[in-house]
Amino acid sequence: MSSLTVRNLDESVKNGLRLRAARHGWSMEQEVRLILQKIVAPEQAAQVSFAERVNARFSGLQADSLPVPERQIARTPPDLASP
């Protein structure tokens, strides 16, 4: 875990945090932690996954119109019957 020091915080903000924390029954530090998590977590959740980025990248591509090559045998299979 990391720590953060906030300097020059307005006294009214500090008092508001203290009152909110008291209402919830926990420390000011916990109150600030929960407020920051509430604000930052939605931004992190809004990040697009790799699969969604790939899908968006190729969404305009009409895959149905692409030619599909015939399948070919990559090599001649070994004859397992001969010793």
C-alpha positions as CSV (number, residue, x, y, z in Angstrom):
1,M,0.0,0.0,0.0
2,S,1.1,3.5,-0.6
3,S,0.4,6.7,1.3
4,L,-0.5,10.2,0.2
5,T,0.0,13.5,2.0
6,V,-2.3,16.4,1.1
7,R,-1.0,19.8,2.0
8,N,-2.8,23.2,2.2
9,L,-6.2,21.6,2.6
10,D,-8.8,24.2,3.4
11,E,-10.0,23.9,7.0
12,S,-13.7,23.7,6.0
13,V,-12.9,20.7,3.8
14,K,-11.0,19.0,6.6
15,N,-14.0,19.7,9.0
16,G,-16.4,18.3,6.4
17,L,-14.3,15.1,6.1
18,R,-14.2,14.8,9.8
19,L,-18.0,15.1,10.1
20,R,-18.6,12.6,7.3
21,A,-16.3,10.1,8.9
22,A,-18.0,10.5,12.2
23,R,-21.4,10.0,10.6
24,H,-20.1,6.8,9.1
25,G,-18.3,5.6,12.2
26,W,-14.8,5.4,10.8
27,S,-11.6,7.5,10.6
28,M,-11.1,10.5,8.3
29,E,-8.4,8.5,6.6
30,Q,-10.9,5.7,5.8
31,E,-13.4,8.3,4.6
32,V,-10.9,9.9,2.2
33,R,-9.8,6.4,1.0
34,L,-13.5,5.5,0.2
35,I,-14.1,8.8,-1.5
36,L,-11.1,8.4,-3.7
37,Q,-12.0,4.8,-4.6
38,K,-15.5,5.8,-5.5
39,I,-14.2,8.5,-7.9
40,V,-11.3,6.6,-9.4
41,A,-12.8,3.1,-9.7
42,P,-15.4,4.1,-12.4
43,E,-12.6,5.6,-14.6
44,Q,-10.6,2.4,-14.3
45,A,-13.7,0.3,-15.1
46,A,-14.4,2.5,-18.2
47,Q,-11.2,1.3,-19.8
48,V,-11.8,-0.8,-22.8
49,S,-10.5,-4.4,-22.8
50,F,-8.1,-5.6,-25.4
51,A,-10.8,-7.7,-27.1
52,E,-13.1,-4.7,-27.3
53,R,-10.3,-2.6,-28.9
54,V,-9.6,-5.3,-31.5
55,N,-13.3,-5.6,-32.2
56,A,-13.6,-1.9,-32.6
57,R,-10.5,-1.7,-34.9
58,F,-11.9,-4.3,-37.3
59,S,-15.6,-3.5,-37.0
60,G,-15.7,-1.8,-40.4
61,L,-14.1,-4.8,-42.1
62,Q,-16.7,-6.9,-44.0
63,A,-15.3,-10.3,-43.2
64,D,-18.0,-12.1,-45.3
65,S,-16.6,-10.6,-48.4
66,L,-13.0,-11.8,-47.8
67,P,-11.8,-14.8,-49.9
68,V,-11.3,-18.0,-47.9
69,P,-8.4,-20.1,-49.4
70,E,-8.9,-23.8,-49.9
71,R,-7.4,-26.0,-47.1
72,Q,-4.4,-27.9,-48.1
73,I,-2.5,-30.7,-46.4
74,A,0.6,-29.2,-44.9
75,R,2.7,-32.3,-45.4
76,T,2.3,-35.9,-46.4
77,P,1.3,-37.9,-43.3
78,P,3.8,-40.7,-42.3
79,D,3.0,-44.3,-43.3
80,L,2.7,-46.0,-39.9
81,A,2.0,-49.4,-41.5
82,S,5.6,-50.0,-42.8
83,P,8.3,-51.0,-40.2
